[in-house]
Amino acid sequence: MYEWLQRLFSSSASDGEPQGTVAPVATAPPAVAAPPAPQPPAVEPTQAPIVPFDQLDQVNSRYNHWLFGTEGASGLDCNPLEHQVLDALAEIIESQQSGATLVRRMPGMIPQLLQSLRSDNFSGAQLSRTISNDVVLVAAVTRLANSSLKGTGTAISSVEHAVMLIGQEGLRHLITSVAFRPIIDMHSGHFTRTLAPRIWEHSERCAVANRALAEELGVDPFEAFLAGLVHNVGLIVALRIMDQVSKGDKRLGSEMFCARLMREARALTCSIGRDWHFPDNVTLAISEQGGVKKGEVISPLGRQLALTDYLGKLRMLVESDRAELGDPALFGGLPPYANTAYFALEPIDTSVPAPTAGPSSAP
C-alpha cells in the first residue's frame, strides 16, 4: 500500500507544473550571431499552491461538517446565532485583549525546563528532578520513552532513564506539547467538550508530521513542530466563545460560518502567538494559511504547514470513513514528499501508563 500511495502522491510531478524539481534544458551555441533579444519585463516570482484549491475546499468542507456534526445539512448562510458568535470573536480580536488569557497552559516549571533544554550542556539528572515534580510530565515522558522500546522486552526503570533515552530534542518537543496542550474541562459547554479533543489531536498530528518533514524541506525542526502544534490555538479559544454565546444552542456550523470562523480563529492565533513570543517564522506561517492568493509566494514553513494541515484533516476523514484512502480527487496533485507526511500523521497514543518509581524519580 505504501508504494502504491507513494506513486499516487508523486503522479502530479509529471502533470502540469513540476513540483520541487526543474528539468534540465539543453543548450547549444547559435550558428549565426544574432542581435540581443529585448529583455522581458521583470515578473514577480510565483509558486504553485501546495494543495490545489479545489481539493483544499472539498476537504475543508468535509472536515468542518464532520467536526460540527452537520453532514447532510443544507445551510450555507450564517444564522443569527452564528452572527453573534462571529461578532464576539471580532470584538476580542479588535480589542487590546490578545486572547492569551482565555487559554490555559501548564504553569511554572515549563519555561524553566525549556530554558534548560536550550543549553547544549543540559543535565539529565537535574531535568529528571524537575520533571518528577509534575505527574503529567512524568506520565508523558514515561509514555514516550516506553513507546521507543516497544517490542524490545525492556521497560523504563526511572524518570532519569526516560530523559536520557528521549534526548534533548525529543524533550523539547514533548515538553512544548505538554505546555500548550489545552486542559479540556468535560463539564464545559457542548462545543468545547465535543470539538476540542478532535482539534487538538489534529494539531498534535500536524506537529509530528512537520517534524518528520523539516529536514527534507530545510525548515527548522522545532519551529516546524511548534507551528503544527499551536496553529489551532485560536480555534480552541473560539470554542469557548461559542459555548458562552450559544448557551446550549447547537445550531452552529453552516458553510459561511465555518469559513469566517477559521479566518477569525487564525487571526486570534497570531495575536496569541505574538503575546507568547512565538518565533516570527511560526507566526508568519500561521498567518499565511487560508488567505493565500493564486500565485502568491509564501514561506517554506507556511507551505509545509498548509500541506500537513490538509493531510491531517484528510487522514482523520479517512479514519472516520468520511473519505476513501487513495481517492485521486483528494490525494492527487500533491508533491512527492506528501506520502511521508501522510504516514507520519498516525494516531497519537493517549494512553498514560503508571510511571515507574525509581531512586531518581523522587522530588
C-alpha positions in Angstrom: 0.0 0.0 0.0 2.8 2.4 0.9 4.4 2.1 -2.6 1.1 2.4 -4.3 0.2 5.6 -2.4 3.6 7.0 -3.0 3.1 6.6 -6.7 -0.2 8.4 -6.4 1.3 11.3 -4.5 4.1 11.5 -7.0 1.9 11.4 -10.1 1.4 15.2 -10.1 5.1 15.7 -10.7 4.6 14.6 -14.3 1.4 16.5 -14.9 1.4 20.3 -15.3 3.9 22.3 -13.4 6.8 20.3 -11.8 6.7 20.1 -8.0 10.1 20.7 -6.5 12.3 19.8 -9.5 13.5 21.6 -12.6 14.1 19.7 -15.7 17.5 20.4 -17.3 17.3 22.4 -20.5 19.7 21.5 -23.3 21.6 24.5 -24.8 23.7 24.8 -27.9 25.6 27.8 -29.3 23.8 29.6 -32.2 25.2 29.0 -35.6 24.8 32.7 -36.5 25.2 35.6 -34.2 22.0 37.4 -33.6 21.3 40.8 -32.0 20.4 40.5 -28.4 16.7 39.9 -27.8 14.8 42.5 -25.8 14.6 41.7 -22.1 11.1 40.8 -20.9 9.7 42.9 -18.1 10.5 41.7 -14.6 8.0 39.2 -13.2 7.3 38.6 -9.5 8.2 35.0 -8.5 5.2 32.7 -8.1 4.6 29.4 -6.5 2.1 26.7 -7.4 -0.2 26.1 -4.4 1.0 23.2 -2.3 -2.6 21.8 -2.4 -4.9 22.5 -5.4 -7.6 25.0 -4.4 -10.5 22.7 -5.4 -9.1 19.9 -3.3 -8.5 22.2 -0.3 -12.1 23.5 -0.4 -13.5 20.0 -0.7 -11.5 18.6 2.3 -12.1 21.7 4.4 -15.9 21.4 3.8 -16.0 17.7 4.6 -13.8 18.2 7.7 -16.0 21.0 9.0 -19.2 19.0 8.5 -17.6 16.1 10.4 -16.3 18.4 13.1 -19.7 20.1 13.7 -21.8 17.0 13.0 -23.7 18.8 10.2 -23.3 16.2 7.5 -26.3 16.3 5.3 -27.3 19.8 6.3 -28.0 22.3 3.5 -27.4 25.5 5.4 -24.9 27.9 3.6 -25.5 31.3 5.1 -25.0 32.3 8.7 -28.0 32.3 11.0 -28.4 35.0 13.7 -26.7 32.9 16.4 -23.7 32.4 14.2 -23.5 36.1 13.5 -23.5 36.7 17.3 -20.5 34.3 17.7 -18.5 35.9 14.9 -19.2 39.4 16.3 -18.0 38.3 19.7 -14.8 36.9 18.2 -14.2 40.1 16.1 -14.6 42.2 19.3 -11.8 40.2 21.0 -9.5 40.5 18.0 -10.1 44.2 17.7 -9.7 44.9 21.4 -6.4 45.1 23.3 -7.1 41.6 24.6 -5.0 39.1 22.7 -7.0 36.1 23.7 -4.0 34.5 25.5 -5.8 34.9 28.8 -8.5 32.6 27.5 -6.0 29.7 27.0 -4.9 27.6 30.0 -1.4 26.3 29.9 0.9 24.4 32.1 2.3 26.8 34.8 5.5 27.4 36.5 8.2 24.9 35.5 7.6 24.7 31.8 9.6 27.9 30.9 12.3 26.7 33.3 12.5 23.3 31.6 12.6 24.8 28.1 15.3 27.3 29.1 17.4 24.4 30.5 16.9 22.5 27.2 18.4 25.4 25.2 21.8 24.7 26.7 24.0 22.1 25.0 25.2 21.0 28.4 21.9 20.1 29.9 21.9 17.9 33.0 19.7 14.8 32.7 19.7 14.3 36.4 18.6 17.9 37.1 15.9 17.7 34.4 14.7 14.5 35.9 14.3 16.0 39.4 12.3 18.9 37.9 10.1 16.7 35.8 9.4 14.4 38.7 7.6 17.3 40.5 4.8 17.1 37.9 2.7 13.9 37.4 1.6 15.0 33.9 5.1 15.4 32.7 6.2 12.1 34.4 3.4 10.2 32.6 4.2 11.9 29.2 8.0 11.3 29.4 7.5 7.7 30.5 4.9 7.0 27.7 7.2 8.4 25.0 10.3 6.5 26.3 8.4 3.2 26.6 7.0 3.7 23.1 10.6 3.8 21.7 11.3 0.5 23.5 8.2 -1.2 22.2 8.9 -4.8 21.2 12.3 -5.0 22.9 11.0 -6.6 26.1 12.5 -3.9 28.3 10.9 -1.1 30.2 11.8 2.3 31.7 13.2 2.0 35.2 13.2 5.7 36.2 12.4 9.2 35.0 16.2 9.8 34.6 16.4 6.7 32.4 13.5 8.0 30.3 15.1 11.5 30.0 18.4 10.1 28.7 16.6 7.8 26.2 14.5 10.6 24.7 17.3 13.1 24.4 17.4 16.8 24.3 15.5 17.4 21.1 12.8 14.9 21.9 12.3 16.5 25.3 12.0 20.0 23.8 9.1 18.7 21.6 7.5 16.7 24.3 7.6 19.5 26.9 6.4 22.0 24.4 3.5 19.7 23.5 2.5 19.3 27.2 2.9 23.1 27.8 0.5 24.1 25.1 -2.0 21.2 25.4 -5.4 22.7 26.4 -6.9 21.2 29.5 -10.4 20.3 28.3 -13.0 20.6 31.0 -15.5 17.8 30.5 -18.1 19.9 32.3 -17.7 22.8 29.8 -20.1 23.6 27.0 -21.1 21.4 24.1 -18.6 22.7 21.5 -15.5 22.6 23.7 -16.4 19.2 25.0 -17.1 17.7 21.6 -14.8 19.5 19.2 -11.7 20.4 21.2 -10.4 16.8 21.5 -10.6 16.3 17.7 -8.9 19.7 17.0 -6.1 19.1 19.5 -5.5 15.6 18.1 -5.2 17.2 14.6 -2.7 19.8 16.0 -0.5 17.1 17.6 -0.5 15.0 14.4 0.5 18.1 12.3 3.3 18.8 14.7 4.7 15.3 14.4 4.4 15.3 10.6 6.0 18.8 10.4 9.0 17.5 12.4 9.3 14.5 10.1 9.4 16.7 7.0 11.5 19.6 8.4 15.0 18.4 7.5 14.0 17.4 4.0 12.4 20.8 3.3 15.1 22.8 5.0 12.9 24.1 7.8 13.9 24.4 11.5 12.5 21.2 13.2 11.5 22.9 16.4 9.7 25.8 14.6 8.0 23.3 12.3 6.8 21.2 15.3 5.7 24.4 17.2 3.8 25.7 14.2 1.8 22.5 13.8 1.1 22.3 17.5 -0.2 25.8 18.0 -1.9 26.7 14.7 -5.3 25.8 16.1 -5.0 27.6 19.4 -7.3 30.4 18.3 -9.9 27.9 17.3 -9.7 26.4 20.8 -10.4 29.8 22.2 -13.3 30.3 19.7 -15.0 27.2 21.1 -15.2 28.8 24.5 -16.8 31.9 22.9 -19.2 29.7 21.0 -20.3 27.9 24.2 -20.7 31.3 26.0 -22.8 32.8 23.3 -24.9 29.8 22.2 -25.9 28.8 25.8 -26.5 25.2 24.7 -28.0 26.0 21.3 -26.2 23.7 18.8 -27.3 25.5 15.6 -23.7 26.3 14.5 -21.8 25.0 11.6 -23.0 26.5 8.3 -20.6 26.8 5.4 -20.3 30.5 5.6 -19.9 30.4 9.4 -17.1 27.8 9.3 -15.2 29.8 6.6 -15.4 33.0 8.7 -14.7 31.2 11.9 -11.5 29.7 10.6 -10.4 33.1 9.4 -11.1 34.8 12.7 -9.5 31.9 14.7 -6.4 32.2 12.6 -6.1 35.9 13.4 -6.6 35.2 17.0 -3.9 32.5 16.9 -1.4 35.1 15.5 -2.4 37.6 18.2 -1.8 35.0 20.9 1.4 34.0 19.3 2.8 37.5 19.4 1.8 37.7 23.1 3.5 34.4 23.8 6.6 35.5 21.8 6.4 32.7 19.2 9.3 32.8 16.6 8.5 35.2 13.8 8.6 32.3 11.3 5.9 30.5 13.2 3.5 33.4 13.4 4.1 34.2 9.7 3.4 30.6 8.6 0.2 30.6 10.5 -0.9 33.9 9.1 -0.3 32.6 5.6 -2.9 29.8 5.9 -6.2 30.1 4.3 -5.8 33.5 2.6 -3.2 32.8 0.0 -4.0 34.2 -3.4 -3.2 32.3 -6.5 0.5 32.6 -7.4 1.4 34.3 -4.1 4.7 33.4 -2.6 4.6 32.1 0.9 7.3 31.0 3.3 8.7 27.4 3.3 7.2 26.8 6.7 3.9 28.2 5.6 3.8 25.8 2.6 4.8 22.9 4.9 2.0 23.8 7.4 -0.5 24.1 4.6 0.3 20.5 3.5 0.3 18.9 6.9 -2.9 20.7 7.9 -4.6 19.4 4.7 -3.3 15.9 5.0 -4.1 15.8 8.8 -7.7 16.6 8.1 -7.8 14.1 5.2 -6.3 11.3 7.3 -8.9 11.9 10.1 -11.7 11.8 7.5 -10.3 8.5 6.1 -10.1 7.0 9.6 -13.7 8.1 10.3 -15.0 6.7 6.9 -15.7 10.2 5.5 -13.2 9.8 2.7 -11.6 7.0 0.8 -7.9 6.3 1.0 -6.3 6.9 -2.4 -9.2 8.9 -3.9 -7.4 10.8 -6.7 -9.7 13.8 -6.2 -8.3 14.2 -2.7 -4.8 12.6 -2.9 -3.8 13.7 -6.4 -2.0 16.9 -7.3 0.3 16.8 -4.2 4.1 17.0 -4.1 6.0 13.7 -4.0 7.0 14.1 -0.3 3.3 14.2 0.7 3.3 10.5 1.3 6.0 11.0 4.1 3.7 13.5 5.8 0.6 11.3 5.4 2.2 8.3 7.0 3.7 10.5 9.8 0.1 11.6 10.7 -0.6 8.4 12.6 -2.9 8.5 15.7 -1.4 9.8 18.8 -1.1 7.3 21.7 -3.0 8.9 24.5 -2.7 6.0 27.0 -0.9 7.0 30.2 0.9 4.2 31.9 1.6 4.4 35.6 5.1 6.0 36.0 7.7 3.6 37.2 9.2 4.5 40.6 12.9 4.6 40.9 15.6 6.2 43.1 16.0 9.2 40.7 12.2 9.7 40.4 11.8 11.2 43.8 11.4 15.0 44.0 
